[in-house]
Amino acid sequence: MYSEKVMDHFMNPRNVGEIEDADGVGQVGNAKCGDIMKMYLKIEDGIIVDAKFKTFGCGAAVATSSMATELIKGKTIKEAEMVTNKVVMEALDGLPPAKVHCSVLAEEAIAAALQDYRARHGLDSDSEYAGCPGCCGGCGRLEQQNRNGGE
């Protein structure tokens, strides 16, 4: 059973679309499992001034994408890095156990977009995103671990 907040973000998703001149773009997911999220960030002076998403997937995937963009808008990069799948789930008043992976994708989409931002702007790529488990590889953490010998 979905919470009212999940249903609201599914039926009335916030921040759907693309940012053409995005400072960071991250895509995560897998067509085989059926959920793909693409997140676009506009960042000015270290603050996320806009965030948009495109998601192919179930209602929970749309709702978690919508909530994730709401949670990071107006936040610093460091604050956005702290938005974990648990934070997204709590903000939505929970998800059924079979849909927790959608909140993980939302976390990974944020991480991937922030990693892309860092790469585009020549920022310290060693400051890896602490919360991403590297499930989909979209944030680049797995590649970095492989280059560093598994560290």
C-alpha positions as CSV (number, residue, x, y, z in Angstrom):
1,M,0.0,0.0,0.0
2,Y,1.4,3.4,-1.0
3,S,1.2,6.5,1.3
4,E,-0.7,9.6,0.3
5,K,2.6,11.4,-0.3
6,V,3.8,8.6,-2.7
7,M,0.5,8.8,-4.6
8,D,0.6,12.6,-4.7
9,H,4.2,12.6,-6.1
10,F,3.2,9.9,-8.6
11,M,0.0,11.7,-9.8
12,N,1.5,15.2,-9.6
13,P,5.2,14.8,-10.0
14,R,7.3,17.9,-9.4
15,N,10.2,19.0,-11.6
16,V,9.6,16.7,-14.5
17,G,11.7,17.5,-17.6
18,E,15.2,18.4,-18.7
19,I,17.5,21.3,-18.1
20,E,19.1,22.0,-21.4
21,D,22.2,23.8,-20.1
22,A,22.5,21.5,-17.0
23,D,25.7,21.6,-15.0
24,G,25.3,18.0,-14.1
25,V,23.4,15.1,-15.5
26,G,23.2,11.6,-14.1
27,Q,21.4,8.5,-15.5
28,V,21.1,5.4,-13.4
29,G,19.1,2.2,-13.7
30,N,18.7,-0.7,-15.9
31,A,16.4,-1.4,-18.8
32,K,16.3,-5.0,-17.8
33,C,14.8,-4.2,-14.3
34,G,12.6,-1.6,-15.9
35,D,13.5,1.5,-14.0
36,I,15.7,4.3,-15.4
37,M,16.2,7.7,-13.9
38,K,17.9,10.7,-15.4
39,M,18.5,13.7,-13.2
40,Y,19.5,17.2,-14.4
41,L,21.1,19.8,-12.0
42,K,21.6,23.5,-12.4
43,I,24.2,24.6,-9.8
44,E,25.2,28.2,-9.1
45,D,27.9,29.1,-6.4
46,G,27.7,25.6,-5.0
47,I,23.9,25.7,-4.6
48,I,21.5,23.5,-6.5
49,V,19.1,26.1,-8.0
50,D,17.1,23.7,-10.1
51,A,16.7,20.0,-10.4
52,K,14.6,18.1,-13.0
53,F,14.2,14.4,-13.8
54,K,12.9,12.0,-16.4
55,T,12.0,8.6,-15.2
56,F,11.0,5.4,-17.0
57,G,9.5,3.1,-14.5
58,C,6.8,2.4,-12.0
59,G,4.8,4.8,-9.9
60,A,7.2,4.5,-7.0
61,A,10.1,5.3,-9.3
62,V,8.4,8.5,-10.4
63,A,7.5,9.4,-6.9
64,T,11.0,8.9,-5.5
65,S,12.5,10.9,-8.4
66,S,10.0,13.7,-7.8
67,M,10.7,13.8,-4.0
68,A,14.5,13.6,-4.5
69,T,14.4,16.7,-6.7
70,E,12.3,18.5,-4.1
71,L,14.7,17.6,-1.4
72,I,17.9,18.8,-3.1
73,K,16.6,22.1,-4.6
74,G,18.1,25.0,-2.7
75,K,20.7,22.8,-1.0
76,T,24.5,22.9,-1.2
77,I,26.3,20.1,-3.0
78,K,27.3,18.7,0.4
79,E,23.7,18.8,1.7
80,A,22.5,17.0,-1.5
81,E,25.1,14.3,-0.9
82,M,23.4,13.6,2.4
83,V,20.1,12.8,0.7
84,T,20.1,9.0,1.0
85,N,17.4,6.5,-0.1
86,K,16.2,6.4,3.6
87,V,15.7,10.2,3.5
88,V,13.7,9.9,0.3
89,M,11.6,7.1,1.8
90,E,11.0,9.0,5.0
91,A,9.9,12.1,3.1
92,L,7.4,10.0,1.2
93,D,6.2,8.3,4.5
94,G,7.6,5.0,3.4
95,L,7.6,2.6,0.5
96,P,6.6,-1.1,0.3
97,P,9.6,-3.4,0.7
98,A,9.5,-4.4,-2.9
99,K,9.8,-0.7,-4.0
100,V,12.8,0.3,-1.8
101,H,15.1,-0.1,-4.9
102,C,13.3,2.9,-6.4
103,S,14.6,5.1,-3.5
104,V,18.1,3.7,-4.0
105,L,17.9,4.7,-7.7
106,A,16.9,8.2,-6.6
107,E,20.0,8.4,-4.3
108,E,22.2,7.1,-7.1
109,A,20.7,9.6,-9.6
110,I,21.7,12.4,-7.3
111,A,25.1,11.0,-6.9
112,A,25.6,10.5,-10.6
113,A,24.5,14.0,-11.5
114,L,26.8,15.5,-8.8
115,Q,29.7,13.3,-10.1
116,D,29.1,14.6,-13.6
117,Y,29.0,18.2,-12.3
118,R,32.4,17.6,-10.7
119,A,33.9,16.1,-13.8
120,R,32.6,18.9,-16.0
121,H,34.0,21.6,-13.8
122,G,37.3,20.0,-12.9
123,L,36.5,19.6,-9.3
124,D,38.1,17.1,-7.0
125,S,37.1,13.7,-8.3
126,D,38.6,12.1,-5.2
127,S,35.8,13.4,-3.0
128,E,33.6,10.5,-3.8
129,Y,30.0,10.4,-2.8
130,A,29.9,8.6,0.6
131,G,26.3,7.3,0.4
132,C,26.2,5.6,-2.9
133,P,26.6,1.8,-2.7
134,G,27.6,1.6,-6.4
135,C,24.7,-0.7,-7.3
136,C,24.3,0.6,-10.8
137,G,27.6,2.2,-11.4
138,G,26.0,5.4,-12.5
139,C,27.8,7.6,-10.1
140,G,31.2,6.4,-11.1
141,R,32.1,5.1,-7.6
142,L,32.7,1.5,-8.8
143,E,35.0,2.6,-11.6
144,Q,37.0,4.8,-9.1
145,Q,37.2,1.8,-6.7
146,N,38.5,-0.4,-9.5
147,R,41.2,2.2,-10.4
148,N,42.2,2.5,-6.8
149,G,42.5,-1.3,-6.2
150,G,39.2,-1.7,-4.4
151,E,39.6,1.0,-1.8
